[in-house]
């Protein structure tokens, strides 16, 4: 045997694949499996761009962003800041103007301005006070709020939680139309129609709880604070209802569905989800309506019976009286001297302060209510 034959390696013929023999099992490939395919490397080629002078320039790399101008933002910010500052300055100007014109008459007043009920500004004698005006204004406004707010909240809940949208839309439209009715129409309607309609209810209250000074008998219940308060309640009802409706409609759907999923009834959903969410909005709407009731002039002036000079004071809601606004409107013809004008402007200054304080309190209460909810 030759060396070549001795050192030769015996070759082993490979077995035929399993596919050729059906009796054999398939061949299993035990080679390592690559789970991730190799990431191809992308090479960016920039096409040369010939310039005007014939030289070849390469295109710049990266993305060039467009230049963003902030001129519009600066202009809008300046306009918004100017508008807010203008409102603040306007309120300060009104307060300073009223104080400057009312101060000489207040210094010449011979009665206590806060506790006196007399109002004599004829000639050189100045004896005036706001006790009666303050009582009638606050009493009529609070009684109107007690009537309007529960009804407005109930209507808002009915429109947003119970009625279908097709039925709620016409009712909302009709209620909103009440805000477009002029004040003089409400005043004439209250004096001619509503006063006679509410007379039996007034008599029943007088006979039932007349022992309370607030509900004692008066001379003419048709021109009383009671009738004026009902008219004011009708006038502020659209304001409170519209804002409350919009707030309730914005209640997150997740809160409502979560309460329903826990087995809550419709009333429990309203009590636990809708009312807490809309508490601050309802308070703001109520205070806005209160501001409208405090400053209403024409309707109250037409309805209220002016008490005679020197008559005894009656705290009853079935008595007549004058509010700040109706007092100023009834005696506008007497603004013929600085002293008389200053007396009425002093009354207007008190009304301005009351409205400002009410709005400030409403904002504080609304913020606390929103934080709790």
C-alpha positions as CSV (number, residue, x, y, z in Angstrom):
1,X,0.0,0.0,0.0
2,X,1.4,3.4,-0.9
3,X,1.9,6.2,1.5
4,X,-0.9,8.1,-0.2
5,X,-3.2,5.2,0.3
6,X,-2.1,4.8,3.9
7,X,-2.6,8.4,4.8
8,X,-5.8,8.7,2.9
9,X,-8.9,9.4,5.0
10,X,-11.8,7.2,4.5
11,X,-14.7,9.2,3.2
12,X,-18.1,8.5,4.5
13,X,-20.9,8.9,2.1
14,X,-23.7,11.2,3.5
15,X,-27.0,9.5,4.2
16,X,-29.8,10.2,1.9
17,X,-32.2,12.9,3.1
18,X,-35.3,11.8,5.1
19,X,-37.5,13.0,2.4
20,X,-36.3,10.1,0.2
21,X,-37.2,7.5,2.7
22,X,-40.7,7.8,4.2
23,X,-39.8,5.4,7.1
24,X,-37.1,7.8,8.5
25,X,-37.9,10.8,10.7
26,X,-37.2,14.3,9.4
27,X,-33.8,15.7,9.9
28,X,-33.7,18.3,12.7
29,X,-31.4,21.2,12.2
30,X,-29.6,22.0,15.4
31,X,-27.9,25.1,14.1
32,X,-28.2,28.2,16.3
33,X,-31.3,30.2,15.5
34,X,-30.9,33.9,15.0
35,X,-33.7,35.7,16.7
36,X,-32.9,39.2,15.4
37,X,-32.1,40.0,11.9
38,X,-29.1,42.2,11.4
39,X,-30.0,45.9,11.2
40,X,-29.1,47.3,7.8
41,X,-26.9,50.3,7.8
42,X,-28.3,53.1,5.8
43,X,-25.9,55.4,4.2
44,X,-27.1,58.8,3.2
45,X,-25.7,60.1,0.0
46,X,-25.9,63.8,-0.7
47,X,-26.3,64.8,-4.3
48,X,-24.0,67.6,-5.2
49,X,-25.8,70.8,-6.1
50,X,-24.1,73.0,-8.6
51,X,-24.0,76.7,-7.6
52,X,-24.2,79.7,-9.8
53,X,-20.5,80.1,-10.2
54,X,-20.1,76.5,-11.4
55,X,-18.7,75.1,-8.2
56,X,-20.3,72.1,-6.7
57,X,-21.7,72.5,-3.2
58,X,-22.9,69.7,-1.0
59,X,-26.5,69.9,0.4
60,X,-26.5,70.7,4.1
61,X,-27.2,67.8,6.4
62,X,-30.1,67.7,8.9
63,X,-33.5,69.3,8.8
64,X,-33.8,73.1,8.7
65,X,-36.9,74.3,10.7
66,X,-38.9,77.3,9.7
67,X,-38.4,80.4,11.7
68,X,-41.3,80.8,14.2
69,X,-42.4,84.3,14.9
70,X,-43.7,85.3,18.4
71,X,-45.1,88.6,17.4
72,X,-48.7,87.4,17.5
73,X,-48.3,86.0,21.0
74,X,-46.8,89.2,22.2
75,X,-49.6,91.3,20.7
76,X,-52.3,89.1,22.1
77,X,-50.7,89.1,25.5
78,X,-50.4,92.8,25.5
79,X,-54.1,93.2,24.5
80,X,-55.3,90.7,27.1
81,X,-53.3,92.4,29.9
82,X,-54.5,95.8,28.8
83,X,-58.1,94.7,28.9
84,X,-57.8,93.2,32.4
85,X,-56.1,96.3,33.7
86,X,-58.7,98.6,32.1
87,X,-61.5,96.7,33.9
88,X,-59.7,97.1,37.2
89,X,-59.1,100.8,36.6
90,X,-62.7,101.3,35.6
91,X,-64.0,99.8,38.8
92,X,-61.6,102.0,40.8
93,X,-62.7,105.0,38.9
94,X,-66.3,104.4,39.6
95,X,-65.6,103.9,43.3
96,X,-63.5,107.1,43.5
97,X,-66.1,109.1,41.5
98,X,-68.9,108.1,43.8
99,X,-66.9,108.7,47.0
100,X,-65.8,112.1,45.9
101,X,-69.3,113.3,45.1
102,X,-70.9,111.7,48.1
103,X,-68.4,112.9,50.7
104,X,-69.6,116.5,51.1
105,X,-73.2,115.5,51.6
106,X,-72.2,112.8,54.1
107,X,-70.2,115.4,56.1
108,X,-73.2,117.7,56.1
109,X,-75.7,114.9,57.1
110,X,-77.3,115.7,60.4
111,X,-78.6,112.1,61.0
112,X,-76.8,108.8,61.2
113,X,-76.3,107.7,57.6
114,X,-76.4,103.9,58.5
115,X,-79.2,103.7,61.1
116,X,-81.6,106.5,60.2
117,X,-84.7,106.0,58.0
118,X,-85.5,109.6,57.4
119,X,-84.8,111.2,54.0
120,X,-85.0,115.0,53.9
121,X,-82.8,116.7,51.4
122,X,-84.9,119.8,50.7
123,X,-83.3,123.2,51.1
124,X,-80.2,123.4,53.2
125,X,-81.3,120.7,55.6
126,X,-79.7,117.3,55.0
127,X,-81.2,114.4,57.1
128,X,-80.9,111.1,55.3
129,X,-80.2,107.5,56.1
130,X,-80.2,104.1,54.4
131,X,-81.6,101.8,57.1
132,X,-85.0,101.4,55.3
133,X,-83.4,101.2,51.9
134,X,-80.9,98.6,53.0
135,X,-83.6,96.4,54.6
136,X,-85.9,96.5,51.6
137,X,-83.1,95.8,49.1
138,X,-81.6,92.9,51.0
139,X,-85.0,91.4,52.0
140,X,-86.4,91.4,48.4
141,X,-83.2,90.0,46.9
142,X,-82.8,87.2,49.5
143,X,-86.5,86.2,49.2
144,X,-86.1,86.2,45.4
145,X,-83.0,84.0,45.6
146,X,-84.9,81.6,47.9
147,X,-87.5,81.1,45.2
148,X,-85.4,81.2,42.1
149,X,-82.3,79.1,43.0
150,X,-84.0,75.8,43.9
151,X,-86.3,76.0,40.8
152,X,-83.4,76.9,38.5
153,X,-81.2,74.0,39.8
154,X,-84.2,71.6,39.5
155,X,-84.9,72.7,35.9
156,X,-81.2,72.4,35.0
157,X,-81.0,68.9,36.5
158,X,-84.2,67.9,34.6
159,X,-82.8,69.2,31.3
160,X,-79.4,67.5,31.6
161,X,-80.1,64.3,33.5
162,X,-83.7,63.2,32.8
163,X,-85.1,64.6,29.6
164,X,-83.9,63.6,26.1
165,X,-82.0,66.2,24.1
166,X,-84.9,66.6,21.7
167,X,-87.3,67.5,24.5
168,X,-84.7,69.5,26.5
169,X,-83.8,71.9,23.7
170,X,-87.2,73.5,23.3
171,X,-87.7,73.9,27.1
172,X,-84.2,75.5,27.4
173,X,-85.0,77.9,24.6
174,X,-88.3,79.0,26.3
175,X,-86.6,79.5,29.6
176,X,-83.8,81.5,28.0
177,X,-86.4,83.8,26.4
178,X,-87.4,85.1,29.8
179,X,-84.0,86.9,29.9
180,X,-85.0,88.9,26.8
181,X,-88.2,90.3,28.4
182,X,-87.8,94.0,29.3
183,X,-87.9,95.0,33.0
184,X,-90.9,97.3,32.5
185,X,-92.9,94.5,31.1
186,X,-92.2,92.4,34.2
187,X,-93.1,95.4,36.4
188,X,-96.5,96.1,34.7
189,X,-97.3,92.4,34.7
190,X,-96.4,92.1,38.4
191,X,-98.5,95.2,39.4
192,X,-101.6,94.4,37.3
193,X,-101.7,90.6,37.1
194,X,-99.4,88.9,39.6
195,X,-100.4,91.1,42.6
196,X,-104.0,90.0,42.4
197,X,-103.0,86.4,41.7
198,X,-100.8,86.2,44.8
199,X,-103.3,88.0,47.1
200,X,-104.8,84.7,48.4
201,X,-101.4,83.2,49.1
202,X,-100.4,86.4,51.0
203,X,-103.6,86.3,53.1
204,X,-103.0,82.6,53.9
205,X,-99.4,83.3,55.0
206,X,-100.6,86.2,57.1
207,X,-103.3,84.2,58.8
208,X,-101.0,81.2,59.4
209,X,-97.7,82.6,60.5
210,X,-98.6,86.3,60.8
211,X,-97.4,86.3,64.4
212,X,-93.8,86.4,63.0
213,X,-92.9,90.0,62.3
214,X,-91.5,89.1,58.9
215,X,-95.0,87.9,57.8
216,X,-97.2,90.3,59.6
217,X,-100.2,92.0,58.0
218,X,-99.7,95.1,55.9
219,X,-102.0,97.7,54.3
220,X,-101.6,96.8,50.6
221,X,-100.1,93.4,49.9
222,X,-100.4,93.9,46.1
223,X,-97.6,96.4,46.1
224,X,-95.5,94.7,48.7
225,X,-92.0,93.3,48.9
226,X,-93.5,89.8,48.4
227,X,-94.8,90.5,44.9
228,X,-91.6,92.3,44.0
229,X,-89.5,89.4,45.2
230,X,-91.6,86.9,43.1
231,X,-91.0,89.1,40.0
232,X,-87.3,89.3,40.7
233,X,-87.2,85.6,41.1
234,X,-88.7,85.2,37.6
235,X,-86.2,87.7,36.2
236,X,-83.1,86.0,37.6
237,X,-84.4,82.5,36.9
238,X,-82.9,82.3,33.3
239,X,-79.5,83.4,34.5
240,X,-79.1,80.9,37.3
241,X,-80.7,78.1,35.2
242,X,-78.5,78.7,32.1
243,X,-75.2,78.6,34.0
244,X,-76.2,75.7,36.1
245,X,-77.3,73.7,33.1
246,X,-74.0,74.3,31.3
247,X,-72.1,73.3,34.4
248,X,-74.1,70.1,35.0
249,X,-73.8,69.1,31.3
250,X,-70.0,69.2,31.7
251,X,-69.9,66.5,34.4
252,X,-67.4,63.9,33.3
253,X,-69.1,60.9,31.9
254,X,-66.7,58.6,33.7
255,X,-68.0,59.8,37.1
256,X,-71.6,59.1,36.1
257,X,-70.8,55.7,34.7
258,X,-68.8,54.8,37.7
259,X,-71.7,55.6,40.0
260,X,-74.1,53.6,37.9
261,X,-71.7,50.7,37.8
262,X,-71.7,50.6,41.6
263,X,-75.5,50.3,41.6
264,X,-76.4,53.9,42.3
265,X,-79.9,55.2,41.3
266,X,-80.4,58.3,39.2
267,X,-80.8,60.5,42.3
268,X,-77.7,59.0,43.9
269,X,-75.8,59.7,40.8
270,X,-76.9,63.3,40.9
271,X,-76.2,63.6,44.6
272,X,-72.7,62.0,44.5
273,X,-71.4,63.0,41.0
274,X,-73.3,65.8,39.4
275,X,-74.0,68.2,42.3
276,X,-70.5,68.0,43.8
277,X,-68.9,68.7,40.4
278,X,-71.2,71.7,39.7
279,X,-71.3,73.2,43.2
280,X,-69.0,76.0,42.4
281,X,-70.8,76.8,39.1
282,X,-74.2,76.9,40.9
283,X,-72.8,79.3,43.6
284,X,-71.4,81.6,40.9
285,X,-74.7,81.6,39.0
286,X,-76.6,82.3,42.2
287,X,-74.4,85.2,43.1
288,X,-74.7,86.6,39.6
289,X,-78.5,86.4,39.9
290,X,-78.2,88.1,43.3
291,X,-76.3,91.0,41.8
292,X,-79.1,91.3,39.2
293,X,-81.7,91.4,41.9
294,X,-79.9,94.0,44.0
295,X,-79.6,96.4,41.1
296,X,-83.0,95.9,39.5
297,X,-84.7,99.3,39.2
298,X,-87.7,99.6,36.9
299,X,-89.7,96.6,37.8
300,X,-89.2,97.1,41.6
301,X,-90.0,100.9,41.2
302,X,-93.3,100.1,39.5
303,X,-94.4,97.4,41.9
304,X,-93.4,98.7,45.4
305,X,-95.7,101.0,47.2
306,X,-93.7,104.0,48.6
307,X,-94.4,104.5,52.3
308,X,-95.6,107.9,53.5
309,X,-93.1,110.2,55.1
310,X,-92.9,109.6,58.8
311,X,-94.7,106.3,58.8
312,X,-93.7,103.5,61.1
313,X,-91.2,101.0,60.0
314,X,-92.5,97.5,59.2
315,X,-90.1,94.5,58.6
316,X,-92.8,92.5,56.9
317,X,-92.4,91.2,53.4
318,X,-96.1,92.3,52.8
319,X,-95.3,95.9,53.4
320,X,-94.1,98.5,50.8
321,X,-90.8,100.2,50.7
322,X,-88.0,101.4,48.5
323,X,-84.7,99.9,47.4
324,X,-81.6,101.8,46.6
325,X,-82.2,101.6,42.9
326,X,-85.9,102.6,43.0
327,X,-85.1,105.4,45.4
328,X,-82.6,106.9,43.1
329,X,-84.9,106.4,40.0
330,X,-88.0,107.9,41.7
331,X,-86.2,111.1,42.7
332,X,-84.0,111.7,39.7
333,X,-85.7,115.0,39.2
334,X,-84.3,116.3,42.5
335,X,-80.7,116.3,41.3
336,X,-80.7,120.1,41.1
337,X,-78.0,120.9,43.6
338,X,-74.7,119.3,44.6
339,X,-76.0,118.5,48.2
340,X,-79.1,116.6,47.0
341,X,-77.2,114.8,44.3
342,X,-74.5,113.8,46.8
343,X,-77.2,112.3,49.1
344,X,-78.5,110.0,46.3
345,X,-75.0,109.2,45.1
346,X,-74.1,108.2,48.7
347,X,-77.0,105.7,48.5
348,X,-75.6,104.5,45.2
349,X,-72.2,104.1,46.7
350,X,-73.6,101.8,49.4
351,X,-75.2,99.7,46.7
352,X,-71.9,99.6,44.7
353,X,-70.1,98.3,47.8
354,X,-72.7,95.7,48.6
355,X,-72.6,94.4,45.1
356,X,-68.8,94.3,45.2
357,X,-68.7,92.4,48.5
358,X,-71.3,89.9,47.3
359,X,-69.3,89.1,44.2
360,X,-66.1,88.8,46.2
361,X,-67.8,86.4,48.7
362,X,-69.2,84.4,45.8
363,X,-65.8,84.0,44.3
364,X,-64.3,82.8,47.6
365,X,-67.2,80.3,48.1
366,X,-66.9,79.1,44.6
367,X,-63.2,78.5,44.9
368,X,-63.6,76.6,48.1
369,X,-66.4,74.5,46.6
370,X,-64.3,73.7,43.6
371,X,-61.4,72.6,45.8
372,X,-63.6,70.3,47.9
373,X,-65.2,68.7,44.9
